[in-house]
Amino acid sequence: MSNLLLLIPIALFLGLLGLGAFLWSLKSGQFDDMEGAANRILFDDDDQPPQDSHTKNN
């Protein structure tokens, strides 16, 4: 029982410490996608397959 009185506050402290580190990394821009916008322009988003010249006339 005395172990729980010690381990529960330690677990709560470590959880809050991890949450604080995660929120800090969000605010400091660690998860920003720097290359995604630059690469997105290179890909064509058309979902239609290219049509063959034989299928257009039929």
Backbone as XML, in Angstrom:
<?xml version="1.0"?>
<chain id="A" units="angstrom">
  <residue number="1" name="MET">
    <atom name="N" x="0.817" y="-1.187" z="0.000"/>
    <atom name="CA" x="0.000" y="0.000" z="0.000"/>
    <atom name="C" x="0.868" y="1.263" z="0.000"/>
  </residue>
  <residue number="2" name="SER">
    <atom name="N" x="1.946" y="1.224" z="0.735"/>
    <atom name="CA" x="2.816" y="2.403" z="0.780"/>
    <atom name="C" x="3.519" y="2.622" z="-0.564"/>
  </residue>
  <residue number="3" name="ASN">
    <atom name="N" x="3.654" y="1.542" z="-1.351"/>
    <atom name="CA" x="4.250" y="1.701" z="-2.675"/>
    <atom name="C" x="3.349" y="2.516" z="-3.595"/>
  </residue>
  <residue number="4" name="LEU">
    <atom name="N" x="2.047" y="2.306" z="-3.474"/>
    <atom name="CA" x="1.115" y="3.062" z="-4.303"/>
    <atom name="C" x="1.127" y="4.539" z="-3.957"/>
  </residue>
  <residue number="5" name="LEU">
    <atom name="N" x="1.307" y="4.858" z="-2.703"/>
    <atom name="CA" x="1.362" y="6.255" z="-2.297"/>
    <atom name="C" x="2.572" y="6.973" z="-2.885"/>
  </residue>
  <residue number="6" name="LEU">
    <atom name="N" x="3.573" y="6.221" z="-3.233"/>
    <atom name="CA" x="4.765" y="6.791" z="-3.856"/>
    <atom name="C" x="4.669" y="6.751" z="-5.377"/>
  </residue>
  <residue number="7" name="LEU">
    <atom name="N" x="4.138" y="5.658" z="-5.932"/>
    <atom name="CA" x="4.142" y="5.480" z="-7.376"/>
    <atom name="C" x="3.091" y="6.315" z="-8.103"/>
  </residue>
  <residue number="8" name="ILE">
    <atom name="N" x="1.941" y="6.534" z="-7.485"/>
    <atom name="CA" x="0.889" y="7.317" z="-8.146"/>
    <atom name="C" x="1.317" y="8.771" z="-8.377"/>
  </residue>
  <residue number="9" name="PRO">
    <atom name="N" x="1.873" y="9.473" z="-7.411"/>
    <atom name="CA" x="2.336" y="10.841" z="-7.698"/>
    <atom name="C" x="3.481" y="10.876" z="-8.720"/>
  </residue>
  <residue number="10" name="ILE">
    <atom name="N" x="4.344" y="9.887" z="-8.689"/>
    <atom name="CA" x="5.437" y="9.842" z="-9.670"/>
    <atom name="C" x="4.870" y="9.645" z="-11.072"/>
  </residue>
  <residue number="11" name="ALA">
    <atom name="N" x="3.869" y="8.749" z="-11.213"/>
    <atom name="CA" x="3.261" y="8.507" z="-12.517"/>
    <atom name="C" x="2.523" y="9.744" z="-13.017"/>
  </residue>
  <residue number="12" name="LEU">
    <atom name="N" x="1.821" y="10.425" z="-12.123"/>
    <atom name="CA" x="1.133" y="11.654" z="-12.521"/>
    <atom name="C" x="2.112" y="12.743" z="-12.938"/>
  </residue>
  <residue number="13" name="PHE">
    <atom name="N" x="3.200" y="12.867" z="-12.209"/>
    <atom name="CA" x="4.223" y="13.852" z="-12.563"/>
    <atom name="C" x="4.836" y="13.554" z="-13.920"/>
  </residue>
  <residue number="14" name="LEU">
    <atom name="N" x="5.161" y="12.291" z="-14.182"/>
    <atom name="CA" x="5.754" y="11.928" z="-15.469"/>
    <atom name="C" x="4.761" y="12.118" z="-16.617"/>
  </residue>
  <residue number="15" name="GLY">
    <atom name="N" x="3.485" y="11.844" z="-16.354"/>
    <atom name="CA" x="2.468" y="12.077" z="-17.381"/>
    <atom name="C" x="2.322" y="13.545" z="-17.711"/>
  </residue>
  <residue number="16" name="LEU">
    <atom name="N" x="2.288" y="14.372" z="-16.694"/>
    <atom name="CA" x="2.207" y="15.813" z="-16.926"/>
    <atom name="C" x="3.467" y="16.360" z="-17.588"/>
  </residue>
  <residue number="17" name="LEU">
    <atom name="N" x="4.596" y="15.797" z="-17.236"/>
    <atom name="CA" x="5.850" y="16.201" z="-17.875"/>
    <atom name="C" x="5.835" y="15.846" z="-19.363"/>
  </residue>
  <residue number="18" name="GLY">
    <atom name="N" x="5.359" y="14.665" z="-19.706"/>
    <atom name="CA" x="5.254" y="14.266" z="-21.112"/>
    <atom name="C" x="4.255" y="15.119" z="-21.875"/>
  </residue>
  <residue number="19" name="LEU">
    <atom name="N" x="3.125" y="15.425" z="-21.245"/>
    <atom name="CA" x="2.141" y="16.297" z="-21.872"/>
    <atom name="C" x="2.712" y="17.693" z="-22.094"/>
  </residue>
  <residue number="20" name="GLY">
    <atom name="N" x="3.428" y="18.197" z="-21.132"/>
    <atom name="CA" x="4.056" y="19.509" z="-21.284"/>
    <atom name="C" x="5.087" y="19.525" z="-22.401"/>
  </residue>
  <residue number="21" name="ALA">
    <atom name="N" x="5.873" y="18.451" z="-22.511"/>
    <atom name="CA" x="6.861" y="18.375" z="-23.592"/>
    <atom name="C" x="6.172" y="18.298" z="-24.946"/>
  </residue>
  <residue number="22" name="PHE">
    <atom name="N" x="5.066" y="17.576" z="-25.032"/>
    <atom name="CA" x="4.329" y="17.484" z="-26.289"/>
    <atom name="C" x="3.735" y="18.828" z="-26.682"/>
  </residue>
  <residue number="23" name="LEU">
    <atom name="N" x="3.123" y="19.531" z="-25.725"/>
    <atom name="CA" x="2.547" y="20.836" z="-26.031"/>
    <atom name="C" x="3.626" y="21.850" z="-26.406"/>
  </residue>
  <residue number="24" name="TRP">
    <atom name="N" x="4.769" y="21.766" z="-25.752"/>
    <atom name="CA" x="5.877" y="22.657" z="-26.106"/>
    <atom name="C" x="6.347" y="22.393" z="-27.531"/>
  </residue>
  <residue number="25" name="SER">
    <atom name="N" x="6.424" y="21.118" z="-27.920"/>
    <atom name="CA" x="6.878" y="20.800" z="-29.273"/>
    <atom name="C" x="5.864" y="21.248" z="-30.317"/>
  </residue>
  <residue number="26" name="LEU">
    <atom name="N" x="4.578" y="21.232" z="-29.987"/>
    <atom name="CA" x="3.576" y="21.754" z="-30.916"/>
    <atom name="C" x="3.736" y="23.255" z="-31.111"/>
  </residue>
  <residue number="27" name="LYS">
    <atom name="N" x="3.945" y="23.968" z="-30.014"/>
    <atom name="CA" x="4.067" y="25.427" z="-30.097"/>
    <atom name="C" x="5.362" y="25.867" z="-30.774"/>
  </residue>
  <residue number="28" name="SER">
    <atom name="N" x="6.402" y="25.065" z="-30.671"/>
    <atom name="CA" x="7.685" y="25.465" z="-31.252"/>
    <atom name="C" x="7.822" y="25.039" z="-32.707"/>
  </residue>
  <residue number="29" name="GLY">
    <atom name="N" x="6.795" y="24.376" z="-33.257"/>
    <atom name="CA" x="6.812" y="24.055" z="-34.680"/>
    <atom name="C" x="7.523" y="22.770" z="-35.039"/>
  </residue>
  <residue number="30" name="GLN">
    <atom name="N" x="7.665" y="21.856" z="-34.119"/>
    <atom name="CA" x="8.362" y="20.610" z="-34.397"/>
    <atom name="C" x="7.596" y="19.723" z="-35.369"/>
  </residue>
  <residue number="31" name="PHE">
    <atom name="N" x="6.287" y="19.886" z="-35.469"/>
    <atom name="CA" x="5.484" y="19.020" z="-36.322"/>
    <atom name="C" x="5.033" y="19.716" z="-37.597"/>
  </residue>
  <residue number="32" name="ASP">
    <atom name="N" x="5.617" y="20.849" z="-37.927"/>
    <atom name="CA" x="5.267" y="21.539" z="-39.160"/>
    <atom name="C" x="5.817" y="20.772" z="-40.351"/>
  </residue>
  <residue number="33" name="ASP">
    <atom name="N" x="5.030" y="20.745" z="-41.412"/>
    <atom name="CA" x="5.418" y="20.038" z="-42.628"/>
    <atom name="C" x="6.030" y="21.042" z="-43.596"/>
  </residue>
  <residue number="34" name="MET">
    <atom name="N" x="7.339" y="21.110" z="-43.609"/>
    <atom name="CA" x="8.020" y="22.090" z="-44.444"/>
    <atom name="C" x="8.074" y="21.692" z="-45.915"/>
  </residue>
  <residue number="35" name="GLU">
    <atom name="N" x="8.134" y="20.404" z="-46.206"/>
    <atom name="CA" x="8.279" y="19.950" z="-47.586"/>
    <atom name="C" x="6.963" y="19.540" z="-48.221"/>
  </residue>
  <residue number="36" name="GLY">
    <atom name="N" x="5.925" y="19.360" z="-47.439"/>
    <atom name="CA" x="4.663" y="18.871" z="-47.981"/>
    <atom name="C" x="4.042" y="19.820" z="-48.985"/>
  </residue>
  <residue number="37" name="ALA">
    <atom name="N" x="3.995" y="21.101" z="-48.660"/>
    <atom name="CA" x="3.393" y="22.070" z="-49.561"/>
    <atom name="C" x="4.224" y="22.231" z="-50.830"/>
  </residue>
  <residue number="38" name="ALA">
    <atom name="N" x="5.522" y="22.142" z="-50.713"/>
    <atom name="CA" x="6.375" y="22.270" z="-51.886"/>
    <atom name="C" x="6.243" y="21.059" z="-52.808"/>
  </residue>
  <residue number="39" name="ASN">
    <atom name="N" x="6.054" y="19.879" z="-52.246"/>
    <atom name="CA" x="5.919" y="18.675" z="-53.058"/>
    <atom name="C" x="4.502" y="18.470" z="-53.568"/>
  </residue>
  <residue number="40" name="ARG">
    <atom name="N" x="3.522" y="19.042" z="-52.907"/>
    <atom name="CA" x="2.120" y="18.832" z="-53.281"/>
    <atom name="C" x="1.817" y="19.400" z="-54.655"/>
  </residue>
  <residue number="41" name="ILE">
    <atom name="N" x="2.525" y="20.453" z="-55.052"/>
    <atom name="CA" x="2.261" y="21.066" z="-56.343"/>
    <atom name="C" x="2.743" y="20.169" z="-57.487"/>
  </residue>
  <residue number="42" name="LEU">
    <atom name="N" x="3.637" y="19.248" z="-57.197"/>
    <atom name="CA" x="4.186" y="18.386" z="-58.241"/>
    <atom name="C" x="3.254" y="17.242" z="-58.612"/>
  </residue>
  <residue number="43" name="PHE">
    <atom name="N" x="2.288" y="16.929" z="-57.788"/>
    <atom name="CA" x="1.410" y="15.792" z="-58.032"/>
    <atom name="C" x="0.068" y="16.274" z="-58.557"/>
  </residue>
  <residue number="44" name="ASP">
    <atom name="N" x="-0.423" y="15.573" z="-59.571"/>
    <atom name="CA" x="-1.713" y="15.891" z="-60.160"/>
    <atom name="C" x="-2.795" y="15.152" z="-59.392"/>
  </residue>
  <residue number="45" name="ASP">
    <atom name="N" x="-3.813" y="15.862" z="-58.954"/>
    <atom name="CA" x="-4.852" y="15.264" z="-58.126"/>
    <atom name="C" x="-6.044" y="14.752" z="-58.922"/>
  </residue>
  <residue number="46" name="ASP">
    <atom name="N" x="-5.943" y="14.723" z="-60.246"/>
    <atom name="CA" x="-7.057" y="14.224" z="-61.048"/>
    <atom name="C" x="-7.226" y="12.738" z="-60.819"/>
  </residue>
  <residue number="47" name="ASP">
    <atom name="N" x="-8.459" y="12.338" z="-60.495"/>
    <atom name="CA" x="-8.732" y="10.931" z="-60.235"/>
    <atom name="C" x="-9.143" y="10.187" z="-61.502"/>
  </residue>
  <residue number="48" name="GLN">
    <atom name="N" x="-9.372" y="10.894" z="-62.583"/>
    <atom name="CA" x="-9.791" y="10.248" z="-63.816"/>
    <atom name="C" x="-8.572" y="9.737" z="-64.573"/>
  </residue>
  <residue number="49" name="PRO">
    <atom name="N" x="-8.642" y="8.481" z="-65.054"/>
    <atom name="CA" x="-7.518" y="7.967" z="-65.836"/>
    <atom name="C" x="-7.489" y="8.648" z="-67.202"/>
  </residue>
  <residue number="50" name="PRO">
    <atom name="N" x="-6.332" y="8.753" z="-67.808"/>
    <atom name="CA" x="-6.258" y="9.391" z="-69.129"/>
    <atom name="C" x="-7.044" y="8.577" z="-70.145"/>
  </residue>
  <residue number="51" name="GLN">
    <atom name="N" x="-7.771" y="9.285" z="-71.029"/>
    <atom name="CA" x="-8.592" y="8.599" z="-72.011"/>
    <atom name="C" x="-7.772" y="8.349" z="-73.265"/>
  </residue>
  <residue number="52" name="ASP">
    <atom name="N" x="-8.008" y="7.208" z="-73.847"/>
    <atom name="CA" x="-7.341" y="6.818" z="-75.080"/>
    <atom name="C" x="-8.064" y="7.466" z="-76.259"/>
  </residue>
  <residue number="53" name="SER">
    <atom name="N" x="-7.381" y="7.748" z="-77.339"/>
    <atom name="CA" x="-8.007" y="8.383" z="-78.487"/>
    <atom name="C" x="-9.052" y="7.469" z="-79.128"/>
  </residue>
  <residue number="54" name="HIS">
    <atom name="N" x="-8.927" y="6.131" z="-78.978"/>
    <atom name="CA" x="-9.901" y="5.212" z="-79.551"/>
    <atom name="C" x="-11.197" y="5.226" z="-78.755"/>
  </residue>
  <residue number="55" name="THR">
    <atom name="N" x="-11.151" y="5.470" z="-77.484"/>
    <atom name="CA" x="-12.376" y="5.451" z="-76.674"/>
    <atom name="C" x="-13.142" y="6.746" z="-76.771"/>
  </residue>
  <residue number="56" name="LYS">
    <atom name="N" x="-12.519" y="7.843" z="-77.200"/>
    <atom name="CA" x="-13.213" y="9.116" z="-77.335"/>
    <atom name="C" x="-14.185" y="9.101" z="-78.511"/>
  </residue>
  <residue number="57" name="ASN">
    <atom name="N" x="-13.815" y="8.433" z="-79.577"/>
    <atom name="CA" x="-14.631" y="8.451" z="-80.787"/>
    <atom name="C" x="-15.773" y="7.459" z="-80.742"/>
  </residue>
  <residue number="58" name="ASN">
    <atom name="N" x="-15.782" y="6.520" z="-79.836"/>
    <atom name="CA" x="-16.833" y="5.494" z="-79.809"/>
    <atom name="C" x="-18.006" y="5.927" z="-79.047"/>
  </residue>
</chain>
